[in-house]
Amino acid sequence: MEKMAAAANPGPEHAWLLEEVGSWKGTSRSWPGIGAEPMSMPAAFTVTALLGGRFTSCRYSATAEGMPNFEGIAITGYDNAAREFQSMWIDTYGTTMMTGSGKRSADGRTIEMTFGFFCPVRGRRTTMWQEITRESPTRQSHRMWAEDLASGKKYLMMEASYERVAATGTR
């Protein structure tokens, strides 16, 4: 019971995740494959705390000309017992759940995660890699790599930069 209680208590890694709570806006660029022209789109997300700060929920949205609106949701946490960050991602471009896990960098600014999911194009499970870096309390960058459909090689498929949206309210 003591181990269960210790594993249930939010710690410093959870506090680090909670620093992201709030609204963010920026620009995302993505490439459908190696050598393809990038597609740029405005993007935004809002992070909220869940279950007493044990997890965060991220609601993401982006729009690109000629494409359906894109929405996604991530649930992210730190598993005290496994000593790793874990995340689940769902979005409007599919019906699969991507699940991933990873570690924080030695400098404490970056989470690097590996995600697995079933790829409908390949007809098999495949991998994506994500890196989220906190450049400052008000700025962060995201990068994702995937397997190129034509060559199978790992390539940068998405990069984005975001600024924190200042909170507004009435007094």
C-alpha positions in Angstrom: 0.0 0.0 0.0 2.9 2.4 0.7 4.2 1.9 -2.8 0.8 2.5 -4.3 0.4 5.7 -2.3 3.8 6.9 -3.3 3.1 6.2 -7.0 -0.2 8.1 -6.8 1.3 11.4 -5.5 2.1 14.1 -8.0 5.7 15.1 -7.9 8.2 17.4 -9.7 7.6 16.0 -13.1 3.9 16.6 -12.8 4.6 20.2 -11.7 6.7 20.6 -14.8 3.8 19.4 -17.0 1.5 21.9 -15.2 3.7 24.8 -16.3 2.1 24.3 -19.7 -1.4 25.0 -18.5 -3.0 27.8 -20.5 -3.6 28.8 -24.1 -1.0 28.8 -26.9 -1.0 30.0 -30.5 1.4 29.6 -33.3 2.2 28.2 -36.7 2.7 24.7 -37.7 4.5 23.4 -40.9 4.1 19.9 -42.1 5.5 17.8 -44.9 3.7 14.7 -46.4 7.0 13.1 -47.3 10.7 13.6 -48.0 11.2 16.4 -50.5 7.6 17.6 -50.4 6.7 21.2 -50.2 5.7 22.2 -46.6 2.1 23.2 -45.7 1.9 26.0 -43.2 -1.1 26.6 -41.0 -2.1 28.6 -37.9 -2.5 26.4 -34.9 -3.6 26.7 -31.3 -3.9 24.6 -28.2 -5.2 24.8 -24.7 -3.8 22.8 -21.8 -5.8 22.1 -18.6 -4.9 20.1 -15.5 -6.7 16.8 -14.8 -7.2 14.7 -11.7 -5.5 16.9 -9.2 -2.5 17.7 -11.4 -1.7 14.0 -12.2 -2.3 14.6 -15.9 -2.8 17.3 -18.5 -5.3 17.5 -21.3 -4.4 19.3 -24.5 -7.0 20.4 -27.0 -5.4 21.2 -30.3 -6.8 22.8 -33.5 -5.3 23.9 -36.9 -6.7 25.0 -40.2 -5.1 24.8 -43.6 -6.5 26.1 -46.9 -8.3 23.3 -48.8 -8.1 20.9 -45.9 -10.7 19.9 -43.3 -10.2 21.5 -39.9 -7.9 19.5 -37.8 -8.6 18.9 -34.1 -6.7 16.7 -31.7 -6.6 15.8 -28.0 -3.7 14.6 -25.9 -3.7 13.3 -22.4 -0.2 13.3 -20.9 1.2 12.4 -17.5 4.2 11.1 -15.7 4.1 7.6 -14.4 6.0 7.6 -11.1 6.3 3.8 -11.1 7.6 3.5 -14.6 9.6 6.7 -14.3 8.5 8.0 -17.8 6.2 10.4 -19.4 3.2 8.8 -21.1 0.8 10.2 -23.6 -2.2 9.3 -25.7 -3.2 11.2 -28.9 -6.5 11.2 -30.9 -7.5 13.5 -33.8 -10.0 14.1 -36.5 -7.7 12.7 -39.3 -8.2 9.1 -38.1 -9.8 6.7 -35.7 -6.6 5.3 -34.1 -5.2 6.1 -30.7 -1.5 6.9 -30.7 0.2 5.9 -27.5 3.7 7.0 -26.5 6.2 7.3 -23.7 9.5 8.9 -23.2 11.9 10.9 -21.0 12.8 14.4 -20.2 16.2 15.7 -21.5 19.1 16.2 -19.1 18.7 20.0 -19.3 15.0 19.6 -18.3 13.6 21.6 -21.2 12.6 18.8 -23.7 10.4 15.8 -23.6 11.3 13.2 -26.3 8.6 10.5 -26.9 8.1 7.6 -29.2 4.6 6.8 -30.3 3.1 3.7 -31.8 0.0 3.4 -33.8 -1.7 1.4 -36.6 -1.1 3.1 -40.0 -4.0 2.7 -42.4 -1.8 3.4 -45.4 0.8 0.8 -44.5 -1.6 -1.6 -43.0 0.6 -2.2 -40.0 1.8 -0.7 -36.7 4.3 2.1 -37.2 6.3 4.6 -35.2 6.4 8.4 -34.8 8.8 10.4 -32.7 8.0 13.7 -30.9 10.1 16.4 -29.3 8.6 19.3 -27.3 11.0 21.9 -26.1 10.3 24.7 -23.7 12.3 27.6 -24.9 11.0 29.9 -22.2 7.9 30.1 -20.0 6.1 31.8 -22.9 7.5 30.0 -25.9 7.8 26.4 -27.0 8.6 24.3 -30.1 7.3 21.0 -31.3 8.8 18.6 -33.8 7.6 15.2 -35.1 9.3 12.6 -37.2 7.7 9.8 -39.1 8.6 7.0 -41.6 8.4 8.3 -45.2 5.8 6.4 -47.1 8.0 6.0 -50.2 11.4 5.2 -48.7 10.6 4.1 -45.1 13.3 6.5 -43.8 12.7 8.7 -40.8 12.1 12.4 -41.7 10.9 15.6 -40.1 7.2 15.7 -40.8 6.1 18.6 -38.6 7.6 21.5 -36.8 5.8 24.2 -35.0 6.4 27.2 -32.7 4.0 28.5 -30.1 3.6 31.6 -27.9 1.6 31.6 -24.7 -1.6 33.7 -25.0 -1.8 36.2 -22.2 -4.7 35.5 -19.9 -7.5 38.0 -20.1 -10.4 38.5 -17.7 -12.6 40.9 -16.0 -12.0 42.3 -12.6 
